[in-house]
Every structure is written in structure tokens, then in C-alpha cells.
Amino acid sequence: MARVLVLGAGLTGSACAALLRGAVRGRVVVWDKARGAGGRMSTSRSARDAACSADLGAQYVSPRAGRAGPHGSFYDELLSHGILKPLTAPIEGMVEKEGSCNYMAPQGISSVVKYYLKQSDADVFYEYHVTHIFLRDGKWEVSRKMGPPELFDIVILTMPVPQVLQLQGDIVNIINERQKQQLKATSYSSRYALGLFYEAGVCIDVPWAAKYITDNPCIRFISIDNKKRNIESPEIGPSVVVHTTVTFGSEHLDSDPAEVQQLILNHLERIVPSLPKPASVKCQKWRYSQVTKSVPNCPGHMILHTQPLLICGGDGFTCSNFDGCIDSAMSLAEAVKSYL
């Protein structure tokens, strides 16, 4: 009976776990260091009202080749279950290609990841921060910051590539020099996101649901998030999401979060002076926001060790969008099934 660990409860990890359902004679376990599912497809909720939420990571999903593309069945499934719906709200500055379509998640973008985790029937644990991986008598001993180490037959790493290279233990020497150079060649952009949460009854009077900003050094994108998701109810407070430019993100990557938050709010006030004062604000730093250069000559996944299997994947091996994550999830699942 194999015990399989998927590290990372983002889109790649959750979809991979779902694709492995029924293929593994044993249990699939998913660990994530965060407090909830989503990874960079996370949805944050107001501390005052859980119904008031905001997508702080991915904002909407844009199929590479529409629903007729290679992942059409994935889109069809999510649409049929109401996880995704067509994005119909007005978004200023969006560049749309002919025949393209975009989808939003009415329950928040993390609902996509939660759907796959539910489909996987895996045992999912949050706030499990892995620090070391050792090889012990033909199994992987995985240690985390809190709690005892556990043994697994197969380990699948889906976190951002730099976090793979930060792991300690035998894995440091298991990754060969050529693989290390390939992994180190990967690069990511960085940015900040703000979530502004309001009390029920507050009105945000702008003619758009979201807007791309082209003439501000700090802010790149603003979304009235509930409006983007067609959720406008007098019983639920509105929410606003702000994404910074990549330049601002990299310049302030290690700055004090409170100072960064205030800087963003100052710029936001200049762009939307009519915006009311929020009841609460959440500042999210995306150190590994989007892949700017993927792992070279290694599409989908990389096998670090074969007996027992240690394999890594994620958008670092493809690209940072839904299709890229699904490509990697499929590649990982196929490799694991071949091993089994």
C-alpha cells in the first residue's frame, strides 16, 4: 500500500492529487504550509464577515485555446459544477484576443483548488511547513517545523522552484548538479496585493468591475471583487483588490509590510479618490508571483530520484496560468502512474 505525499495545495498539487485518485493503492496526502487551500489562487475573507471575500492571487481564468483547447474537459467540468462562470463584468484595459473567453469563480478563485482537493479524496493538512527530506530504508522521511517526521513511498513537490532548493536533508545531495543548474535558472516576478474589506451597505461607485492601470508606478490592477464575480448583495459588504506593478513589488520585496501597505493605499486614493475607508485591509506579498523563465528543457516535471520516487513540478515547469498548472499536474500524475 503506497503512501503518496503531495507538497503544495495550489492548483498543480490539487489537480495532481485528483488525477491520482484510484491509481494509488494506498493514501494520497496533501500538505501545505499555509492556513488554507489555494496557493496563488487564494481567496481571503474579512475577519468581520466571512461572506465578504477577495481574490488576492489569480483574478480570472483565460483558456489558452478556449474550451476547444487541450484542457476543454477541465473547463467543462468546472463550468458544469458552477465553480467557474463566464466573466461578463466590465474590465477596463483588458486585452482580448478574437475568440477568447474568460471565466471567474463566483465563490472565489480558491474554490477551483478546493474542488480538486475534494475530488482527490486525499487527506489534506494545512500549516504543515516542510523543512527536510531524508532517504530512510527505501522511503522518504519528511520533516516539518512542528510535529514528528512521517514516512512516504512517493513525494511530489509542487511549490515554487526556489522553495524546492531551500529544502534541507538528503535532498540537497540527491538533486544532481545539472538539475540544480536547471532549477536555479528559473525566475519569478514579485508583487503585492491588497484586499480591502467593507461593511454591508457600503457603496463603491465606479463604472467598472475591474481596471488595468497603465500610468501609475505602484498600482497595475484594481478590482471591485464582488462586482467582478457578480455578487452584489445588500447583506454582504463589497471588497476591493489591488495588485501592484512588478517593479514596485521587486523594489519593496523586503520592506516593512505596514509601510508598503500605506504606500499602496496612498496611490489608490489618488486613482480612486471616492473610495470609502475600508473596515479592514489585508496585505499579501507574492514573492513568487508569476514565472518569467521556466525550468529549461524540462516540460511539466523533473524526476529527482526514482527508487523511491521524488518528483517536482508546478508552473515553474510550464507557465503561470490555469493551463500551465494543469499541464504540469497531468505530467506529474502520468509519471507517478508509470512508477506505480
N, C-alpha and C positions, 0 to 999 in steps of 0.2 A: 504494500500500500504506500504509494508515493505521497510525500508531503511537499507541496509546492508553495513557495513564498513569492508574492509579487510585491516589490517595494515601490510604493507610489500609488496613491488613489486619485490620480488625474485621469484624463481621457484615455491615454495609452494603456495605463495599468488596468483601469476598469474594463475597457473593451477587450483587452487580452484575457483577463480573468473570465469574462463572459464567453469568449471564444473557446476557452479550455473546458467549459462545463461539459461533463460527460466523457471527456477524453482522458481525464486523470482518474486512475483507480486510487482514490485517497481523497485528501482535502486540499483545496486551494485556500491560502491565507493571504490577505492583503493588509499591509502595514503602511501607515502614513504618519509623518511627524506632526502634521497639522491637527487642528481640533475637529476638522470635518472634511468631507469629500470635495473634490473639485480641482485641486492643484491650481493651475492658471485659468481654470474655468470655475472660479469660485463665486459664490453669491453670499454677500454679507447682510446681516439683519440688524435692524435697530434694536438697541438694548431695551428701549421702552416699548416697542411693538414689533413682534416677530413677523407680522404680516407686511411690515414696511421693509423692503429689501432692495439691494442694489448689486448689479453685476460689476465687480471690481476688476475682473480679468477680461476674458473674451466677451465681446458685446453682442455679436450675432454670428451666424454660420453662413458661409458662402461656398457652395459646392464648386469645385474646380470646373466641372463639365456639366453642371445641372444634375437633375435626378437621372438623366440618361447616362451619366458617367459610371466609372467602375464601382463606385460605392452607392449606387442608386438604391440598393436594397436596405442599406443602413438608414438612409434618409426616409425611405418609405415606411420603415418600421417606426421610427421616431415620430413621424407625422401621423401615422395611424393611431398611435397611443396618445396624441396630443402633447407630447414632450416638446416638439417643435411645431411652430406655425409660421406661415408666410409673414415676413416683415413688411407691413403696409404703412407704418407711421412715417411721416416726412423726415428725411435725414439730409440736411443741407451739406453740400460739398462732397457727397458720396460719388465716387467714380464708378459708374455701372457699365459693364460690357453688354453688348447686344445679346439677348437670350439668357442673361444671367438671372439668378434668383437668390434671395437672401432669406434666412429664417431666424426667428428669435424664439426664446424659450419662455413661455408665459409664467412658469413657476420659478424662473431664474435659471441662468445657464448651468449651474451646478446640478440641476435636475437631470441633465443628459448623463452625467457621470453616475449619479445615484441610480438611474435606470439600469445602466450596465452592471453596476455592483449588485443590484437586486437580481438581475438575470443570471449573474455568475453563481449565485448561491454560495459565495465564498464567506469565510469568517473574516470580518473586517474590524481592524483595530486602529484607533486614532491615538495621537500623542505617543507613538512608538518611534522614537528617533534613533535610527541605527547608526552605530559608530564603528563597529569592527565586524569583519567576516573572516573566519578561520576554517581551514580544512581539517576535519576530525574524523578519522576512520571511515572515509568514503562518504561523509556527509558534510553539509555546511553548518557550522556553528555561528549563529548570528547574534551579536550583542547589541544592546541598546543602552541609552543613557540611564533609564530606570528599569528595574526588573531583571530577572535571570535570563541568560542566553538560551536560545532554542535551536534545535536541530532540524534541518530540512534536506530533502533529497535534490531539489532543484530551486535555484534562486534566480528571479527575473528582476533586473534593475531598470526602472523606468523614470527615475528622477533626472533632472538636468545633468548633462555630462560632467561639468565641474564638480558636482556633488559625488559622482562616482569616484572621481580621482581623489576626493578628500577622505574616502573610507580607509580605515586602518586595518591591521591584521595581515593575514596571509595574502589577502587580495592584492596588497602592494607589490608583492613579488610574482603573483600569478599573472597579472597583466604584463605581457612582454613589452620590450622597448618599442617595437614597431607599433603596437596597439596604443601605447602611451602617447607616442607622437601623433597618431591619428586623432586620438581623443583630445589632446591639447590643442589641436588645430581648430576645434570648434569654437565659435564665438556667438555671443548673445547681446542683444540690446538691453538697456535698463531703462525703467521709467517708474514714476509714482502714479498712484491712483488715489483719489479722494472719494469717499462716499458721504454724502450729506443727507441726513435723515430729518424729516419734518413731522410735526403733529398732524393728525387728521384735520381736515378742513382748510389747511393752508393751500393757497392758490399760487402756482408758478405760471405767470402769464408771458409765455414766449410762443411764437408761431411755429416752432419746430419741436420734434421729439428728440432730435439729436443734431449735432452740428460739428463739422470738422473746422478747426481754426487754423488759418494759414499765416496770420500776421502777428503772432504772439510768441515771444521767446520761451515761455513757460508752458502754455496750455495748447494741446493739439486737438482734443476732443471733449465735448460736453454732451451728456445725455440726461434728459429727464426720464429716468429709467422706467418708472411705472407707465409713462406715456409711450415709450418705445415698445413696451410689452402689452400695450392696450389694456392696462389695468388702471382705470381712473374711477375710484370709488370714494364717496364722502366719508366712509368708515376707515379708510386706510390712508395714512399720510404719504405724500409724494417723496421721491428720493432723486438725488442728482448724483451723477458720476462724472468725475473729471479725470482725464488722462493727460499726463504731461508729455512734452516732447522728449525724444530720446536724448537730445543734447542736454536738456535740463536734468534728466534722470542721471546721466553719467557724471555731470558736474557736481551733483549733490548726493551722490551714492552713499557716502559715509558721513553726511551732515546730520545734525540733530533733527530727529523726526518732527519735533514740535516747531522748529524754525522752518523746516521745509513746508509743513502744513500751512503755516501762516503766510509764507511766500505765495503759495498756490492760491490761497483764499484772497490775497490782495490782488492778484492778477484776475481772478474770477470776478471780483467786484467791478473791475474796470470793464470787463467784457459784458457782464450781465448785471448792471447796477441795480436793477429792480429785484434781484434775487433776495428773498427773505432770509432772516437769520435762522440757521438750522437748529433743531433741538439737540443734535449730536453729530459728530464728524468722526469718520474713521480714515486713517492714513495708511495706505498699503504700499510697501516698497517691493517692486518686482525687479530683483537683481538679475534674474534670468527671464526677461520678458518674452522676447522672440528670438529665434535662431537667425543669425545673419550669415553664418557659414556652418554648414552641416559637416559631420564626420566624413572625411574624403574616402571614396572608394569602398563604402560600407553601407549600402542602402538597407534601411529597415532595422537591422540589428547587428550586434557583434558578439560572437561566442568567445568568452574569456577563458573557459575551461570546459572540457567535455565530460569527464567522468570523475565526480558528478558534474552536472550541467550548471554553469554560471553564465548568464547571458544578459546583455544590456540592450536597451532600445529607447524609443521615445522620439520626440520631434527633433532632437539633435541628430538623428539619423535620417531625417526626411525634411520636413518643414513645419513651421508653427501655424497650422490650421487644422480643421477637423479632418480633412482628407489625409494630411500628413500623419496625424496621430493614428488614424485607422490603418493606414499603410503599415506603420510600424507594429501596431497591435497584431495585425494579420501575419506579418513576417515573424514576429516572436512566437505566436501560437503555433504556426507551422513548424518552426524549428523545434519547439518543445514536443509537439506530437511526433515528429520524426525520431526524437530521442527516446520517447516512451515506447 
